[in-house]
Amino acid sequence: MEGFALRSLKGCTQLFVLVLLMCGLSLAAAAQAPPPQQSTTGPTPPPGVKSEPLTPGKAYTVIPGVPGYLWRHGSGPTAVGMVVGYWDSKGYSSLVPGSALSESAAVLQVIASGGNSTSPNPPGSELHYEDYARPQDSYPNLKTDDVIEAGRPAHPDDSLADFMDTSKSTRSNYYGWSWSSDIPSAFNDYVNMVDPSYGPSVSSYYMGANLTFTVLKTEIDAGRPMVFLVDTDGNGGTDHFITIVGYDDTVSPKRYVYYNTWDYSLHQADFLAMQTGTEWGIWGGWSFMLEGQVDDEECPETALFAQPPAMPLQPYFKLVSDQQAGLLVCDDFGNIQTMIRDIHWWGFEQTTQGLACQRESNQFEVTFYNDGSGQPASKVAQYIVEPNRTETGLGYNG
């Protein structure tokens, strides 16, 4: 095994390129919508439900930078929340206050505003949880929401769970439940509340109609995470929303890669339609797009990003942030037989004023290929990694 490359997951770039900015085309989906279905799960997996982990050392195609969030008052708002968090890191930075790369207090409020069972908001400051998720009812005993029982005005919708009508008794939603038909409006309405210039749109897909593996692959390759409604236990009925971030097209049946809202790990399942006996079978899915102008970069246009070919003191390839281009970074490990433990990226992020220029999403995709006469051949393994920054004391003389 020898050679590695960094490859962008953007459909408008070539192989072996690390792209700094998003690009891609939106897809329109048109199909006869089946009757809406609900999620029914809670903050922990139903008895007997297991999520298959990714196979160590196996190559998957995965969108880098999609944050993993835990179940927050519903799988629907949590799954869509990961999509919102991802787009926030792609230049639409008003979607989430602060960083969306981890499940911060601000992220929790974006998913479902208010408190929780151990720490609800006090009277006079009720939000989603206090208005609609209390009392925390469960099937088959549907209870009237507190906002109705108390006869108080409902708070203005301000979170994904609000726009999704999650937990609302008037929609026959028990605590944490959501309807499939409310996914598009939840995303669009939340984004439009924050900044309508972002231009949100959602396309709906259904297994047996227009949801195909080609659709999944197209969205992932373009850097657009999806959301699926699935049947986790294979009983023939929908129960859970998940965030789709990748795929494996090297096996049969082909597989999708997802966050399950119950842990921070990536998992995999067969790309199969929902039917009795098929765990994690798919009912339908949604793709999400923002087509408006991204927010101004925190880094000035003159910020420099570069990588020398091998070691310090060799010439740098200069790249400024406004070029909207990527870097070709390949290396040959020769006949190395020992384990590769570290890959060092000698480079810098610095403005012409000498100030550090930091970006939130500094994830690299490292792909190992077999050697094909000096060119990358068959893919061996692929990893999404976050670099550890170490000051070298080196300067730039360009």
MARDREN-224091 format. One record per residue (C-alpha): x, y negated, z; residue number from 1; residue in three letters. Coordinates in steps of 0.25 Angstrom, whole numbers, plus 2048, in hexadecimal, padded with zeros to 3 digits. Layout:
REM MARDREN-224091
{{X; Y; Z}; NUM; "ALA"}
...
***
This chain:
REM MARDREN-224091
{{800; 800; 800}; 1; "MET"}
{{805; 7F2; 7FC}; 2; "GLU"}
{{801; 7E4; 7F9}; 3; "GLY"}
{{7F6; 7DB; 7FF}; 4; "PHE"}
{{7EE; 7D0; 7FA}; 5; "ALA"}
{{7E4; 7C6; 800}; 6; "LEU"}
{{7D7; 7C6; 7F8}; 7; "ARG"}
{{7CC; 7BC; 7F8}; 8; "SER"}
{{7BD; 7C1; 7F9}; 9; "LEU"}
{{7B8; 7B7; 7F0}; 10; "LYS"}
{{7B2; 7BB; 7E3}; 11; "GLY"}
{{7B8; 7AF; 7DB}; 12; "CYS"}
{{7C7; 7B2; 7DE}; 13; "THR"}
{{7D1; 7BD; 7DA}; 14; "GLN"}
{{7D7; 7C8; 7E2}; 15; "LEU"}
{{7E3; 7C5; 7EB}; 16; "PHE"}
{{7DE; 7B7; 7EE}; 17; "VAL"}
{{7DB; 7B1; 7FC}; 18; "LEU"}
{{7D1; 7A6; 7F9}; 19; "VAL"}
{{7CF; 79A; 803}; 20; "LEU"}
{{7C2; 795; 7FE}; 21; "LEU"}
{{7B4; 79D; 7FB}; 22; "MET"}
{{7AF; 79E; 7ED}; 23; "CYS"}
{{7A4; 7A7; 7E7}; 24; "GLY"}
{{797; 7A7; 7E0}; 25; "LEU"}
{{78A; 7A9; 7E6}; 26; "SER"}
{{781; 7B5; 7E2}; 27; "LEU"}
{{772; 7B4; 7E0}; 28; "ALA"}
{{769; 7C0; 7E4}; 29; "ALA"}
{{75B; 7C2; 7E0}; 30; "ALA"}
{{753; 7CE; 7E4}; 31; "ALA"}
{{745; 7D1; 7E9}; 32; "GLN"}
{{746; 7D0; 7F8}; 33; "ALA"}
{{741; 7DC; 800}; 34; "PRO"}
{{739; 7DA; 80D}; 35; "PRO"}
{{742; 7D3; 817}; 36; "PRO"}
{{749; 7DC; 822}; 37; "GLN"}
{{74E; 7D9; 830}; 38; "GLN"}
{{75A; 7DB; 838}; 39; "SER"}
{{757; 7E2; 846}; 40; "THR"}
{{764; 7E4; 84D}; 41; "THR"}
{{76A; 7DE; 859}; 42; "GLY"}
{{778; 7D9; 85E}; 43; "PRO"}
{{77D; 7E8; 85F}; 44; "THR"}
{{77C; 7F3; 854}; 45; "PRO"}
{{76F; 7FC; 855}; 46; "PRO"}
{{772; 80A; 85C}; 47; "PRO"}
{{77A; 813; 852}; 48; "GLY"}
{{77E; 807; 848}; 49; "VAL"}
{{78C; 807; 845}; 50; "LYS"}
{{794; 7FE; 83B}; 51; "SER"}
{{79F; 804; 834}; 52; "GLU"}
{{7AC; 7FD; 835}; 53; "PRO"}
{{7B5; 7FA; 829}; 54; "LEU"}
{{7BF; 805; 825}; 55; "THR"}
{{7CD; 802; 82A}; 56; "PRO"}
{{7D7; 7FF; 81E}; 57; "GLY"}
{{7CC; 7FF; 814}; 58; "LYS"}
{{7CA; 7F4; 80A}; 59; "ALA"}
{{7BD; 7EC; 80B}; 60; "TYR"}
{{7B9; 7DF; 804}; 61; "THR"}
{{7B6; 7D5; 80F}; 62; "VAL"}
{{7B3; 7C6; 80F}; 63; "ILE"}
{{7BD; 7C0; 819}; 64; "PRO"}
{{7B8; 7B6; 823}; 65; "GLY"}
{{7AA; 7BB; 826}; 66; "VAL"}
{{7A9; 7B9; 835}; 67; "PRO"}
{{7A2; 7C5; 83D}; 68; "GLY"}
{{798; 7C1; 847}; 69; "TYR"}
{{790; 7C9; 852}; 70; "LEU"}
{{781; 7CA; 852}; 71; "TRP"}
{{77B; 7BD; 857}; 72; "ARG"}
{{76C; 7BE; 859}; 73; "HIS"}
{{76A; 7C6; 84C}; 74; "GLY"}
{{772; 7CD; 841}; 75; "SER"}
{{76C; 7C4; 836}; 76; "GLY"}
{{771; 7B7; 83B}; 77; "PRO"}
{{77E; 7BD; 840}; 78; "THR"}
{{781; 7C3; 832}; 79; "ALA"}
{{77D; 7B7; 82B}; 80; "VAL"}
{{785; 7AF; 835}; 81; "GLY"}
{{792; 7B6; 830}; 82; "MET"}
{{78F; 7B1; 822}; 83; "VAL"}
{{78D; 7A3; 827}; 84; "VAL"}
{{79A; 7A4; 82F}; 85; "GLY"}
{{7A2; 7A9; 823}; 86; "TYR"}
{{79D; 79D; 81A}; 87; "TRP"}
{{7A0; 794; 825}; 88; "ASP"}
{{7AF; 798; 824}; 89; "SER"}
{{7AE; 796; 815}; 90; "LYS"}
{{7AD; 787; 815}; 91; "GLY"}
{{79E; 785; 81A}; 92; "TYR"}
{{7A3; 782; 827}; 93; "SER"}
{{797; 77B; 82D}; 94; "SER"}
{{78F; 789; 82E}; 95; "LEU"}
{{795; 78C; 83B}; 96; "VAL"}
{{79B; 782; 845}; 97; "PRO"}
{{7AA; 785; 847}; 98; "GLY"}
{{7B0; 792; 842}; 99; "SER"}
{{7A7; 79E; 83E}; 100; "ALA"}
{{7B2; 7A8; 83D}; 101; "LEU"}
{{7AE; 7AD; 84B}; 102; "SER"}
{{7A1; 7AE; 852}; 103; "GLU"}
{{7A1; 7A1; 85A}; 104; "SER"}
{{796; 79B; 862}; 105; "ALA"}
{{793; 792; 855}; 106; "ALA"}
{{792; 79F; 84D}; 107; "VAL"}
{{788; 7A5; 857}; 108; "LEU"}
{{77F; 798; 856}; 109; "GLN"}
{{780; 799; 846}; 110; "VAL"}
{{77B; 7A7; 847}; 111; "ILE"}
{{770; 7A5; 852}; 112; "ALA"}
{{76F; 799; 85A}; 113; "SER"}
{{76D; 799; 869}; 114; "GLY"}
{{772; 7A2; 874}; 115; "GLY"}
{{770; 7B0; 877}; 116; "ASN"}
{{769; 7B9; 881}; 117; "SER"}
{{774; 7B6; 88C}; 118; "THR"}
{{775; 7A8; 889}; 119; "SER"}
{{769; 7A2; 882}; 120; "PRO"}
{{768; 793; 880}; 121; "ASN"}
{{761; 78B; 88B}; 122; "PRO"}
{{753; 786; 889}; 123; "PRO"}
{{753; 77A; 880}; 124; "GLY"}
{{75E; 77F; 877}; 125; "SER"}
{{758; 78B; 871}; 126; "GLU"}
{{75D; 790; 864}; 127; "LEU"}
{{75C; 79D; 85C}; 128; "HIS"}
{{75E; 7A7; 867}; 129; "TYR"}
{{755; 7A0; 871}; 130; "GLU"}
{{74A; 79D; 867}; 131; "ASP"}
{{749; 7AA; 85F}; 132; "TYR"}
{{752; 7B5; 865}; 133; "ALA"}
{{74B; 7B4; 873}; 134; "ARG"}
{{746; 7BD; 878}; 135; "PRO"}
{{74F; 7C7; 872}; 136; "GLN"}
{{744; 7D1; 86D}; 137; "ASP"}
{{746; 7DE; 866}; 138; "SER"}
{{73E; 7E7; 85D}; 139; "TYR"}
{{732; 7EA; 85E}; 140; "PRO"}
{{72F; 7E0; 869}; 141; "ASN"}
{{72F; 7D2; 861}; 142; "LEU"}
{{72F; 7C6; 86B}; 143; "LYS"}
{{72B; 7B8; 868}; 144; "THR"}
{{737; 7AF; 867}; 145; "ASP"}
{{73A; 7A6; 873}; 146; "ASP"}
{{738; 799; 86B}; 147; "VAL"}
{{72A; 79D; 868}; 148; "ILE"}
{{727; 7A2; 876}; 149; "GLU"}
{{72D; 795; 87C}; 150; "ALA"}
{{725; 78D; 873}; 151; "GLY"}
{{731; 784; 870}; 152; "ARG"}
{{736; 77E; 863}; 153; "PRO"}
{{740; 787; 85C}; 154; "ALA"}
{{74E; 782; 85A}; 155; "HIS"}
{{752; 77E; 84B}; 156; "PRO"}
{{758; 789; 844}; 157; "ASP"}
{{767; 788; 845}; 158; "ASP"}
{{76C; 796; 843}; 159; "SER"}
{{76C; 7A2; 83A}; 160; "LEU"}
{{763; 7AA; 843}; 161; "ALA"}
{{759; 79E; 843}; 162; "ASP"}
{{759; 79D; 834}; 163; "PHE"}
{{758; 7AC; 833}; 164; "MET"}
{{74C; 7AD; 83D}; 165; "ASP"}
{{754; 7B7; 845}; 166; "THR"}
{{74C; 7BC; 851}; 167; "SER"}
{{740; 7B4; 84E}; 168; "LYS"}
{{733; 7BB; 853}; 169; "SER"}
{{72B; 7B4; 849}; 170; "THR"}
{{733; 7BB; 83E}; 171; "ARG"}
{{731; 7C9; 845}; 172; "SER"}
{{740; 7C8; 849}; 173; "ASN"}
{{744; 7CF; 856}; 174; "TYR"}
{{751; 7C9; 85D}; 175; "TYR"}
{{75C; 7C9; 852}; 176; "GLY"}
{{754; 7CE; 846}; 177; "TRP"}
{{754; 7C6; 839}; 178; "SER"}
{{74D; 7C8; 82C}; 179; "TRP"}
{{755; 7CA; 81F}; 180; "SER"}
{{74C; 7BF; 818}; 181; "SER"}
{{752; 7B5; 821}; 182; "ASP"}
{{761; 7B7; 81E}; 183; "ILE"}
{{761; 7AD; 812}; 184; "PRO"}
{{75A; 7A2; 819}; 185; "SER"}
{{762; 7A3; 826}; 186; "ALA"}
{{76F; 7A1; 81E}; 187; "PHE"}
{{76A; 796; 815}; 188; "ASN"}
{{763; 78F; 820}; 189; "ASP"}
{{76E; 78F; 82A}; 190; "TYR"}
{{778; 78A; 81F}; 191; "VAL"}
{{76F; 77F; 81A}; 192; "ASN"}
{{76D; 77B; 829}; 193; "MET"}
{{77C; 779; 82B}; 194; "VAL"}
{{77F; 773; 81D}; 195; "ASP"}
{{776; 775; 811}; 196; "PRO"}
{{781; 771; 808}; 197; "SER"}
{{787; 77E; 80A}; 198; "TYR"}
{{77D; 784; 800}; 199; "GLY"}
{{779; 792; 806}; 200; "PRO"}
{{773; 79D; 7FE}; 201; "SER"}
{{76F; 7AB; 801}; 202; "VAL"}
{{76D; 7B7; 7F8}; 203; "SER"}
{{765; 7C3; 7FC}; 204; "SER"}
{{767; 7D1; 7F8}; 205; "TYR"}
{{760; 7DE; 7FA}; 206; "TYR"}
{{765; 7ED; 7F9}; 207; "MET"}
{{75E; 7F4; 7ED}; 208; "GLY"}
{{75C; 7E6; 7E6}; 209; "ALA"}
{{768; 7DD; 7E5}; 210; "ASN"}
{{771; 7E0; 7F1}; 211; "LEU"}
{{77C; 7E8; 7EA}; 212; "THR"}
{{78B; 7EB; 7EE}; 213; "PHE"}
{{78F; 7E1; 7E2}; 214; "THR"}
{{787; 7D6; 7E9}; 215; "VAL"}
{{78F; 7D9; 7F6}; 216; "LEU"}
{{79C; 7DA; 7EF}; 217; "LYS"}
{{79A; 7CD; 7E8}; 218; "THR"}
{{796; 7C5; 7F5}; 219; "GLU"}
{{7A2; 7CB; 7FD}; 220; "ILE"}
{{7AC; 7C8; 7F2}; 221; "ASP"}
{{7A7; 7BA; 7F1}; 222; "ALA"}
{{7A9; 7B8; 800}; 223; "GLY"}
{{79A; 7B8; 804}; 224; "ARG"}
{{796; 7C1; 810}; 225; "PRO"}
{{788; 7C7; 80F}; 226; "MET"}
{{77E; 7CB; 819}; 227; "VAL"}
{{777; 7D9; 818}; 228; "PHE"}
{{76A; 7DE; 820}; 229; "LEU"}
{{76D; 7ED; 823}; 230; "VAL"}
{{768; 7F9; 82A}; 231; "ASP"}
{{773; 7FC; 834}; 232; "THR"}
{{76D; 80A; 839}; 233; "ASP"}
{{768; 80F; 82C}; 234; "GLY"}
{{759; 810; 830}; 235; "ASN"}
{{754; 80A; 824}; 236; "GLY"}
{{751; 7FC; 829}; 237; "GLY"}
{{759; 7EF; 82A}; 238; "THR"}
{{75F; 7EB; 837}; 239; "ASP"}
{{76B; 7E2; 836}; 240; "HIS"}
{{772; 7D7; 82E}; 241; "PHE"}
{{781; 7D8; 82C}; 242; "ILE"}
{{78B; 7CF; 825}; 243; "THR"}
{{792; 7D5; 818}; 244; "ILE"}
{{7A0; 7D1; 816}; 245; "VAL"}
{{7A7; 7DB; 80D}; 246; "GLY"}
{{7A6; 7E8; 806}; 247; "TYR"}
{{7AD; 7F5; 801}; 248; "ASP"}
{{7AB; 7F9; 7F3}; 249; "ASP"}
{{7B5; 804; 7F3}; 250; "THR"}
{{7AC; 80F; 7F9}; 251; "VAL"}
{{79E; 815; 7F6}; 252; "SER"}
{{794; 810; 7FB}; 253; "PRO"}
{{79B; 803; 7FB}; 254; "LYS"}
{{79B; 7FC; 808}; 255; "ARG"}
{{798; 7EE; 80E}; 256; "TYR"}
{{7A0; 7E7; 819}; 257; "VAL"}
{{799; 7E0; 824}; 258; "TYR"}
{{798; 7D9; 832}; 259; "TYR"}
{{78D; 7E0; 83A}; 260; "ASN"}
{{78B; 7D5; 845}; 261; "THR"}
{{78E; 7DE; 850}; 262; "TRP"}
{{79D; 7DD; 850}; 263; "ASP"}
{{7A8; 7D5; 849}; 264; "TYR"}
{{7AD; 7E1; 840}; 265; "SER"}
{{7AB; 7E4; 831}; 266; "LEU"}
{{7A3; 7F0; 82E}; 267; "HIS"}
{{79F; 7F8; 821}; 268; "GLN"}
{{793; 7FF; 81C}; 269; "ALA"}
{{78E; 805; 80F}; 270; "ASP"}
{{787; 7FC; 805}; 271; "PHE"}
{{77A; 804; 805}; 272; "LEU"}
{{76C; 800; 805}; 273; "ALA"}
{{764; 801; 812}; 274; "MET"}
{{75D; 80F; 813}; 275; "GLN"}
{{75B; 819; 81E}; 276; "THR"}
{{768; 81F; 822}; 277; "GLY"}
{{771; 814; 81D}; 278; "THR"}
{{777; 80D; 828}; 279; "GLU"}
{{77B; 7FE; 825}; 280; "TRP"}
{{772; 7FF; 818}; 281; "GLY"}
{{76F; 7F2; 811}; 282; "ILE"}
{{761; 7EC; 810}; 283; "TRP"}
{{766; 7DE; 80A}; 284; "GLY"}
{{770; 7D3; 80A}; 285; "GLY"}
{{773; 7C4; 808}; 286; "TRP"}
{{77E; 7BC; 802}; 287; "SER"}
{{781; 7AE; 806}; 288; "PHE"}
{{787; 7A2; 7FF}; 289; "MET"}
{{78B; 794; 802}; 290; "LEU"}
{{78D; 78C; 7F5}; 291; "GLU"}
{{78E; 77E; 7FB}; 292; "GLY"}
{{79B; 776; 7FD}; 293; "GLN"}
{{7A4; 77B; 808}; 294; "VAL"}
{{7A8; 772; 813}; 295; "ASP"}
{{7B5; 76A; 812}; 296; "ASP"}
{{7C1; 773; 816}; 297; "GLU"}
{{7C7; 770; 823}; 298; "GLU"}
{{7D5; 771; 81C}; 299; "CYS"}
{{7D8; 765; 813}; 300; "PRO"}
{{7D9; 767; 804}; 301; "GLU"}
{{7E8; 766; 805}; 302; "THR"}
{{7E9; 771; 80F}; 303; "ALA"}
{{7F3; 77C; 80B}; 304; "LEU"}
{{7F2; 78B; 80B}; 305; "PHE"}
{{7FD; 794; 806}; 306; "ALA"}
{{805; 7A1; 807}; 307; "GLN"}
{{813; 7A4; 803}; 308; "PRO"}
{{816; 7B1; 7FB}; 309; "PRO"}
{{81D; 7B8; 806}; 310; "ALA"}
{{825; 7B1; 811}; 311; "MET"}
{{828; 7A3; 816}; 312; "PRO"}
{{831; 79A; 80F}; 313; "LEU"}
{{82C; 79F; 801}; 314; "GLN"}
{{824; 795; 7F9}; 315; "PRO"}
{{815; 793; 7FD}; 316; "TYR"}
{{80A; 794; 7F3}; 317; "PHE"}
{{802; 787; 7F6}; 318; "LYS"}
{{7F3; 787; 7F7}; 319; "LEU"}
{{7EB; 77B; 7FB}; 320; "VAL"}
{{7DD; 77D; 801}; 321; "SER"}
{{7D5; 776; 7F6}; 322; "ASP"}
{{7DA; 77F; 7EB}; 323; "GLN"}
{{7CF; 789; 7EF}; 324; "GLN"}
{{7D9; 795; 7EB}; 325; "ALA"}
{{7DF; 7A1; 7F1}; 326; "GLY"}
{{7ED; 7A7; 7F3}; 327; "LEU"}
{{7F2; 7B4; 7EC}; 328; "LEU"}
{{7F9; 7BB; 7F7}; 329; "VAL"}
{{7FE; 7C9; 7F4}; 330; "CYS"}
{{80A; 7D1; 7FA}; 331; "ASP"}
{{811; 7DE; 7F8}; 332; "ASP"}
{{814; 7E7; 804}; 333; "PHE"}
{{81D; 7F0; 7FC}; 334; "GLY"}
{{81F; 7FE; 802}; 335; "ASN"}
{{81B; 7FA; 810}; 336; "ILE"}
{{817; 807; 817}; 337; "GLN"}
{{815; 801; 825}; 338; "THR"}
{{808; 7FA; 82A}; 339; "MET"}
{{805; 7EC; 826}; 340; "ILE"}
{{802; 7E4; 833}; 341; "ARG"}
{{803; 7D6; 82F}; 342; "ASP"}
{{802; 7CD; 823}; 343; "ILE"}
{{808; 7BF; 825}; 344; "HIS"}
{{803; 7B3; 81D}; 345; "TRP"}
{{80D; 7A8; 81C}; 346; "TRP"}
{{806; 79C; 819}; 347; "GLY"}
{{800; 78F; 81E}; 348; "PHE"}
{{7F4; 786; 81F}; 349; "GLU"}
{{7F8; 778; 820}; 350; "GLN"}
{{7F3; 76B; 81B}; 351; "THR"}
{{7FC; 760; 815}; 352; "THR"}
{{7FB; 759; 822}; 353; "GLN"}
{{801; 764; 829}; 354; "GLY"}
{{7F4; 768; 831}; 355; "LEU"}
{{7F0; 776; 832}; 356; "ALA"}
{{7E4; 77A; 82A}; 357; "CYS"}
{{7DC; 786; 82F}; 358; "GLN"}
{{7D1; 78D; 828}; 359; "ARG"}
{{7C7; 796; 830}; 360; "GLU"}
{{7C7; 7A2; 826}; 361; "SER"}
{{7D5; 7A6; 825}; 362; "ASN"}
{{7D2; 7B5; 822}; 363; "GLN"}
{{7DB; 7BD; 818}; 364; "PHE"}
{{7D7; 7C9; 811}; 365; "GLU"}
{{7E3; 7D3; 810}; 366; "VAL"}
{{7E1; 7DE; 805}; 367; "THR"}
{{7EB; 7E9; 803}; 368; "PHE"}
{{7ED; 7EF; 7F6}; 369; "TYR"}
{{7F5; 7FB; 7F0}; 370; "ASN"}
{{7FF; 7F6; 7E6}; 371; "ASP"}
{{7FC; 7F7; 7D8}; 372; "GLY"}
{{809; 7F4; 7D0}; 373; "SER"}
{{80B; 7E7; 7D8}; 374; "GLY"}
{{7FC; 7E3; 7D8}; 375; "GLN"}
{{7F2; 7E6; 7E3}; 376; "PRO"}
{{7EB; 7F3; 7DF}; 377; "ALA"}
{{7E0; 7FB; 7E7}; 378; "SER"}
{{7DC; 7F5; 7F4}; 379; "LYS"}
{{7E1; 7FC; 801}; 380; "VAL"}
{{7DB; 7F3; 80C}; 381; "ALA"}
{{7D6; 7E6; 80F}; 382; "GLN"}
{{7D5; 7DD; 81C}; 383; "TYR"}
{{7D0; 7D0; 820}; 384; "ILE"}
{{7D9; 7C9; 82A}; 385; "VAL"}
{{7DB; 7BC; 831}; 386; "GLU"}
{{7E9; 7B7; 832}; 387; "PRO"}
{{7F0; 7B3; 83F}; 388; "ASN"}
{{7F7; 7A6; 83E}; 389; "ARG"}
{{805; 7A5; 842}; 390; "THR"}
{{80D; 798; 841}; 391; "GLU"}
{{81A; 79A; 839}; 392; "THR"}
{{820; 78C; 83B}; 393; "GLY"}
{{822; 78C; 82C}; 394; "LEU"}
{{81F; 780; 824}; 395; "GLY"}
{{81A; 77D; 816}; 396; "TYR"}
{{824; 776; 80C}; 397; "ASN"}
{{81B; 775; 800}; 398; "GLY"}
***
